Amino acid sequence: MASGQDLLDLMELLNQELQLQTGEENVARGLVALNAAQDAFEGLAALRPKILGSRTGTVTTAANTETTAFPSGLLRVDRLQFIDAGTSRPAWDLDPIRRTGGHTWSRYWPINLVSTSNTGKPRGYWTNGTSIYWDPLPDAVHTVRWNGFSAATAITAAGTFAYPDIVMLPVAAYATRLWKIGLDDPDQALANLAGELFTPVVAQLGNFNRDGSAGFEYTMPHST
């Protein structure tokens, strides 16, 4: 696994004026730039489903309380599972609520979507990234396990870099560009650079399973 110092070394390779070895004057600022670059990479990765979504944790409901605080640092929810209190194993997946009235899409959580007269174990959820709303209204303290993509810990020189090696050069390149940003440089240039550097890597991370083209299956009799 790569370390933060490996990333600093790459920054020196890209800009030989930097002094990023242990005890040198640019190390602290270099780490700030690397962490900003890591944030930019995570922002793009979080937009793609099932990429780097191996992290897991739990949240708990409270009786007669509609919401639970969204897990700190979680950038993308891939799955919520109800945990059976007797077995400590997943009992079912919670359904994400994405529509109301059977046909209206892309609406925020309406006031009357959860019936406060009916309580039980959560079967569905909706989230705005600040709170998780449960359906039905929880009748007790329940444990729900989440799977998804959450932000990595801050990069330090001695710490381990959280992502595969193919992410190292784009992160170091973006951090090096941040180092050279000028007062009047447009912000959009940084956003465009993030897309150029990180989009190919994110696409690669989403294509570990590669299948050949599907064969033809004829289900109706025919003659040629």
C-alpha positions as CSV (number, residue, x, y, z in Angstrom):
1,M,0.0,0.0,0.0
2,A,1.2,3.5,-0.9
3,S,1.8,6.1,1.8
4,G,1.3,9.8,1.9
5,Q,5.0,10.3,1.4
6,D,4.8,8.4,-1.9
7,L,2.3,11.0,-3.0
8,L,4.6,13.8,-1.9
9,D,7.4,12.1,-3.9
10,L,5.1,12.2,-7.0
11,M,4.4,15.9,-6.5
12,E,8.2,16.5,-6.4
13,L,8.5,14.6,-9.7
14,L,5.9,16.8,-11.3
15,N,7.3,20.0,-9.8
16,Q,11.0,19.7,-9.0
17,E,11.0,23.0,-7.1
18,L,8.9,21.6,-4.3
19,Q,10.6,20.4,-1.1
20,L,8.5,17.7,0.3
21,Q,10.8,15.3,2.0
22,T,10.6,14.7,5.8
23,G,11.4,17.9,7.7
24,E,11.4,20.1,4.6
25,E,9.5,23.4,4.4
26,N,6.8,22.5,1.9
27,V,5.5,19.3,3.6
28,A,2.5,20.8,5.5
29,R,1.3,22.7,2.5
30,G,1.8,19.7,0.3
31,L,-0.5,17.6,2.5
32,V,-3.2,20.3,2.4
33,A,-3.1,20.2,-1.4
34,L,-3.2,16.3,-1.4
35,N,-6.2,16.3,0.9
36,A,-8.0,18.8,-1.3
37,A,-7.2,16.6,-4.3
38,Q,-8.5,13.5,-2.5
39,D,-11.7,15.4,-1.7
40,A,-12.1,16.2,-5.4
41,F,-11.6,12.6,-6.4
42,E,-14.1,11.3,-3.8
43,G,-16.7,13.8,-5.0
44,L,-16.6,12.3,-8.5
45,A,-16.3,8.7,-7.3
46,A,-19.4,9.2,-5.1
47,L,-21.5,10.0,-8.2
48,R,-20.9,6.5,-9.7
49,P,-22.9,3.6,-8.2
50,K,-21.0,0.6,-6.7
51,I,-17.5,2.1,-7.0
52,L,-15.4,1.8,-3.9
53,G,-18.6,1.0,-1.9
54,S,-17.0,-1.6,0.4
55,R,-17.4,0.4,3.6
56,T,-20.1,-0.5,6.2
57,G,-21.5,0.7,9.4
58,T,-24.7,0.9,11.4
59,V,-27.3,3.4,12.5
60,T,-30.1,2.9,15.0
61,T,-33.7,4.1,15.0
62,A,-35.5,5.5,18.0
63,A,-39.1,4.6,18.9
64,N,-41.7,7.0,17.5
65,T,-38.9,9.1,15.8
66,E,-39.2,9.5,12.1
67,T,-35.5,10.3,11.4
68,T,-32.0,9.3,12.2
69,A,-28.9,11.4,11.7
70,F,-27.1,10.5,8.4
71,P,-23.7,8.8,9.1
72,S,-20.8,11.1,9.3
73,G,-18.5,11.0,6.2
74,L,-20.8,8.8,4.2
75,L,-20.9,10.1,0.6
76,R,-23.1,7.5,-1.1
77,V,-25.6,4.9,0.2
78,D,-25.6,1.7,-1.8
79,R,-27.7,-0.5,0.5
80,L,-29.5,-0.4,3.9
81,Q,-30.3,-3.7,5.6
82,F,-32.4,-4.3,8.7
83,I,-30.5,-6.3,11.3
84,D,-32.4,-9.0,13.2
85,A,-31.9,-8.4,16.9
86,G,-31.9,-12.1,17.7
87,T,-29.4,-13.3,15.1
88,S,-27.5,-10.1,14.4
89,R,-27.8,-10.9,10.7
90,P,-29.5,-9.0,7.9
91,A,-33.2,-9.8,7.7
92,W,-34.1,-7.7,4.6
93,D,-33.1,-4.8,2.4
94,L,-34.8,-1.5,2.9
95,D,-36.5,-0.1,-0.2
96,P,-35.4,3.4,-1.2
97,I,-38.4,5.6,-1.6
98,R,-38.0,7.5,-4.8
99,R,-41.6,8.3,-5.8
100,T,-44.9,9.3,-4.2
101,G,-48.5,8.6,-5.4
102,G,-47.3,5.9,-7.7
103,H,-46.2,8.2,-10.5
104,T,-44.5,11.5,-9.2
105,W,-40.7,11.3,-9.3
106,S,-38.0,13.5,-8.0
107,R,-39.9,15.0,-5.1
108,Y,-38.7,15.7,-1.6
109,W,-40.0,13.9,1.3
110,P,-43.7,15.0,1.6
111,I,-45.2,15.6,5.0
112,N,-47.7,12.8,4.9
113,L,-45.6,10.1,3.3
114,V,-45.0,8.4,6.6
115,S,-48.1,7.5,8.5
116,T,-47.6,8.4,12.2
117,S,-50.5,6.2,13.1
118,N,-48.7,3.0,11.9
119,T,-45.5,1.9,13.5
120,G,-43.2,-1.1,13.0
121,K,-39.8,-2.2,11.8
122,P,-38.4,0.0,9.0
123,R,-39.0,-1.3,5.5
124,G,-38.3,1.8,3.4
125,Y,-36.2,4.9,3.7
126,W,-35.4,8.2,2.1
127,T,-32.5,10.5,2.8
128,N,-31.4,14.0,2.0
129,G,-27.8,13.5,3.2
130,T,-28.6,15.1,6.6
131,S,-31.2,12.7,8.0
132,I,-32.5,9.3,7.1
133,Y,-36.4,9.1,7.1
134,W,-37.9,5.7,8.0
135,D,-41.1,4.1,6.7
136,P,-43.1,3.0,8.7
137,L,-42.5,5.0,11.8
138,P,-40.1,2.9,14.0
139,D,-41.8,1.3,17.0
140,A,-38.6,0.7,18.9
141,V,-34.8,0.9,18.8
142,H,-33.7,-1.0,15.7
143,T,-30.3,-1.5,14.0
144,V,-29.8,-0.8,10.3
145,R,-26.6,-1.6,8.5
146,W,-25.4,0.6,5.7
147,N,-23.1,-0.2,2.8
148,G,-21.7,2.5,0.7
149,F,-18.8,4.9,-0.1
150,S,-17.5,7.1,2.6
151,A,-14.7,9.7,2.7
152,A,-11.2,8.3,3.6
153,T,-9.2,9.6,6.5
154,A,-6.9,12.6,5.9
155,I,-3.7,11.9,4.1
156,T,-0.6,12.1,6.3
157,A,3.1,11.6,5.3
158,A,3.4,8.4,7.3
159,G,-0.2,7.2,6.8
160,T,-1.5,4.8,4.2
161,F,-3.2,6.1,1.1
162,A,-6.7,4.7,1.0
163,Y,-7.1,4.1,-2.7
164,P,-5.5,1.9,-5.4
165,D,-2.2,2.9,-7.0
166,I,-3.9,4.0,-10.2
167,V,-5.4,6.9,-8.2
168,M,-2.0,8.2,-7.0
169,L,-0.8,10.0,-10.1
170,P,-4.1,11.9,-10.7
171,V,-4.3,12.9,-7.0
172,A,-0.6,14.1,-7.0
173,A,-1.1,15.9,-10.3
174,Y,-4.2,17.7,-9.1
175,A,-2.4,18.6,-5.8
176,T,0.5,20.0,-7.8
177,R,-1.8,22.1,-9.9
178,L,-3.5,23.4,-6.7
179,W,0.0,24.4,-5.5
180,K,0.5,26.6,-8.5
181,I,-3.0,28.2,-8.5
182,G,-2.9,32.0,-8.9
183,L,-5.0,34.7,-7.4
184,D,-6.9,35.4,-10.7
185,D,-7.0,31.8,-12.0
186,P,-10.7,30.8,-12.7
187,D,-12.2,28.2,-10.4
188,Q,-13.8,26.5,-13.4
189,A,-10.3,25.5,-14.6
190,L,-9.9,23.4,-11.4
191,A,-13.3,21.7,-11.9
192,N,-12.4,20.9,-15.5
193,L,-9.0,19.5,-14.5
194,A,-10.6,17.3,-11.8
195,G,-12.9,15.8,-14.5
196,E,-10.0,15.3,-16.9
197,L,-7.8,13.6,-14.3
198,F,-10.3,11.5,-12.3
199,T,-13.0,10.5,-14.7
200,P,-10.9,7.9,-16.5
201,V,-9.8,6.4,-13.2
202,V,-13.3,6.3,-11.8
203,A,-14.4,4.6,-15.0
204,Q,-11.7,2.0,-14.7
205,L,-12.6,1.3,-11.0
206,G,-16.2,0.5,-12.2
207,N,-15.1,-2.1,-14.8
208,F,-13.5,-4.9,-12.9
209,N,-16.0,-7.4,-14.2
210,R,-15.9,-7.6,-17.9
211,D,-18.1,-10.0,-19.8
212,G,-18.0,-11.0,-23.4
213,S,-20.9,-10.3,-25.7
214,A,-24.0,-12.3,-25.1
215,G,-25.0,-15.0,-27.5
216,F,-28.2,-15.2,-29.4
217,E,-31.1,-17.2,-27.9
218,Y,-34.0,-18.0,-30.3
219,T,-37.3,-18.5,-28.5
220,M,-39.5,-18.6,-31.6
221,P,-39.4,-21.2,-34.4
222,H,-38.1,-19.9,-37.7
223,S,-36.5,-21.0,-40.9
224,T,-34.0,-19.4,-43.2
